[in-house]
Structure formats: structure tokens, C-alpha cells
Amino acid sequence: MNFFEKHLRKLEVETTTLVLVATLVLGGVGTSLYTNAAATPTFNQTINAGTLSTDIRDASRVTVGSPAVAMGAKTFSFDCLSGGSAATGTLGSASERIYVDNPDAADNGWTLAIAATGGATSTWSDGGSNTYDFNDSSGSGCTDGADADSKGGQMTINPSVGSTTTDYSGSDTTGITLGNSTAFVQGTTDSVTLVTAANTSADIWRGYFTGVTVSQTIPAEQTAAAYTLQFTITVSAS
């Protein structure tokens, strides 16, 4: 073996050794990266159930600031306006939808109801001394009964003729039942059930109700004026 062949072989050995060393070093770095427990974090996420709620919203699901039910105007009458001649209106329209949101908050069902905001002793009022009742059953609502307001008048709400519309892709109307036609009677029926959701209804549900009819008996010789009476709609878990 001449001088050049001897040194060429030595170079090949050194080069091979260098490659082996490099492979060992890189292998050590790789082992460190994939076995270090501190470099494998576990991410945690909790999604809590929301709150059962009701609201009156428009077709864009925007809350209506001052919702109202316009009862048909009546002309002064010497006779009681009842039955077919009573004042009528509609609770829940295309622009004022009665919404219920159940974001997994009431798994056993819920009840939607309406009552006078000021309680059972409230009356229709023109803001002055002129008033009449909404929950007096005496004389079919035409005359004053045993309550303290000395005013006749009675309101009947009929949810059964209304409509239920789901507003969430994962829910349907299973277990959702509209209430029956019910008249307010002070001390006996101070609130009227609009909708009942049984425990068979969807645990996650959003929908709205429209077309609930309202009828108000007006006592004879009621003073001509513009009257108002405020109500509150509530939803409660079963």
C-alpha cells in the first residue's frame, strides 16, 4: 500500500466515524423531545348549562323594547260588552314573538305563564280615576264581585289557538303543549298557563309562540278613555 492509498483509507475511516457520531448525537436530541412529560399539556374545557328564560323578540331575534297587545277599540256602551261583543286582541305576533330558551337548564320540563305585573288587585286604568277589572267573574265578568275594587270586567286568554315554532335545528315540538282557554279570577286564577313542556320535551330547546287570543269583558257604561294594564310573562322549570 503506497502513501496515498494509506492516507485515503484513513480519511474514509475518519469520515465513517464522523457520520456515526453525528447519528448518535441526533438520536439523543430526538429522545429528549418526545419523552419529556412537561411538553405534553392536557387542555380542559367546561361548557355549563345556560339559564332558562323567556323574552319577546322580533323576526331577527332582537328583544322588543316595549311590547304591547292592542285590544280592539270599543265605543261607549250602556250595556256590558261581553261574549261576541267583548274587546279582543292577540298576544304574540310575527314582530313580537314570545320566546323560550332552554339551554339544557330544565331537563324535566318547564311552564310558561302570564299574570298581571301589579298582582291580582290590579285594574285597567286611564292613569286617573277611571278603572275596570280584569279578573272579576261576577255576572260573567259584567258586574263587580266580592273583591275590593268595586269594578266589573274579566279577561280570558286562549293559548290553544296559538302556534308553536321551533327556532333551533336540534329541537322539535315533542312534549310542548299549549294551554287551555282560561279566565282570570281574583284569588283563584291569578295567572294563566300559556305553555307546558313535559319531561319528554327536548332538554335543549329554543322556540316561540304566536297567535294567543285575548278577550276582555267591559262593564256597562265604562267611561270613554284610553286604558292600559301591564302583564308579565314568566317561565319556570318543572
Backbone hydrogen bonds, N-H to C=O, Kabsch-Sander energy under -0.5 kcal/mol:
donor,donor_aa,acceptor,acceptor_aa,energy
6,K,2,N,-2.1
7,H,3,F,-1.9
8,L,4,F,-2.1
9,R,5,E,-2.0
10,K,6,K,-1.7
11,L,7,H,-1.9
12,E,8,L,-2.1
13,V,9,R,-2.1
14,E,10,K,-2.3
15,T,11,L,-2.6
16,T,12,E,-2.3
17,T,13,V,-2.3
18,L,14,E,-2.0
19,V,15,T,-1.9
20,L,16,T,-2.0
21,V,17,T,-2.3
22,A,18,L,-2.3
23,T,19,V,-2.1
24,L,20,L,-1.9
25,V,21,V,-2.1
26,L,22,A,-2.2
27,G,23,T,-2.0
28,G,24,L,-1.6
29,V,25,V,-1.6
30,G,26,L,-2.2
31,T,27,G,-1.8
32,S,28,G,-1.4
33,L,29,V,-1.7
34,Y,30,G,-1.5
35,T,31,T,-0.7
36,N,32,S,-0.6
37,A,35,T,-0.8
39,A,36,N,-1.8
40,T,37,A,-1.6
43,F,41,P,-0.5
48,N,46,T,-0.6
50,G,103,P,-2.3
53,S,101,D,-2.1
55,D,99,Y,-1.5
57,R,55,D,-0.6
57,R,97,R,-2.0
58,D,62,V,-2.4
61,R,58,D,-2.0
64,V,56,I,-3.1
65,G,63,T,-0.5
70,A,68,A,-0.5
71,M,69,V,-0.9
72,G,88,T,-2.9
81,L,218,I,-2.8
82,S,80,C,-0.9
85,S,82,S,-2.3
86,A,83,G,-1.2
87,A,216,Q,-2.0
89,G,214,V,-2.2
91,L,212,V,-3.6
92,G,90,T,-0.6
93,S,96,E,-1.8
97,R,57,R,-3.1
98,I,209,F,-2.0
99,Y,55,D,-3.3
99,Y,97,R,-1.0
100,V,207,G,-2.4
101,D,53,S,-2.7
102,N,100,V,-0.5
102,N,205,W,-3.5
104,D,102,N,-1.8
104,D,203,D,-1.2
109,G,106,A,-1.3
110,W,197,A,-1.3
111,T,236,S,-2.5
112,L,195,V,-2.8
113,A,234,T,-2.7
114,I,192,V,-2.2
115,A,232,T,-1.9
116,A,190,D,-0.6
117,T,230,Q,-2.1
118,G,230,Q,-0.5
119,G,116,A,-1.6
122,S,119,G,-1.8
124,W,132,Y,-2.9
125,S,228,T,-1.9
126,D,130,N,-1.7
131,T,129,S,-0.5
132,Y,124,W,-1.3
133,D,152,G,-2.6
136,D,153,G,-2.2
137,S,135,N,-0.6
140,S,137,S,-1.2
141,G,138,S,-0.8
142,C,139,G,-1.6
143,T,138,S,-2.0
150,S,147,D,-0.5
153,G,141,G,-1.1
154,Q,217,T,-0.7
155,M,134,F,-2.8
156,T,215,S,-3.1
157,I,182,T,-2.9
158,N,213,T,-2.7
161,V,158,N,-0.7
162,G,159,P,-2.4
163,S,210,T,-2.8
165,T,208,Y,-2.6
167,D,206,R,-3.5
171,S,168,Y,-1.9
176,I,173,T,-2.1
177,T,175,G,-0.6
177,T,196,T,-3.0
179,G,194,L,-3.1
182,T,157,I,-2.8
184,F,155,M,-2.5
185,V,189,T,-1.7
186,Q,135,N,-2.7
188,T,185,V,-2.1
189,T,185,V,-3.2
192,V,114,I,-2.6
194,L,112,L,-2.8
195,V,112,L,-1.7
196,T,177,T,-2.9
197,A,110,W,-3.3
198,A,175,G,-2.6
198,A,196,T,-0.6
201,S,198,A,-1.9
205,W,102,N,-2.2
205,W,203,D,-0.6
207,G,100,V,-1.8
208,Y,165,T,-2.7
209,F,98,I,-1.8
210,T,163,S,-1.7
211,G,92,G,-3.3
212,V,91,L,-2.2
213,T,158,N,-1.6
214,V,89,G,-2.6
215,S,156,T,-2.6
216,Q,87,A,-3.0
217,T,154,Q,-3.2
218,I,81,L,-2.2
221,E,77,S,-3.1
222,Q,219,P,-1.0
227,Y,225,A,-0.6
228,T,125,S,-2.1
232,T,115,A,-3.0
234,T,113,A,-2.5
236,S,111,T,-2.2
238,S,109,G,-2.5
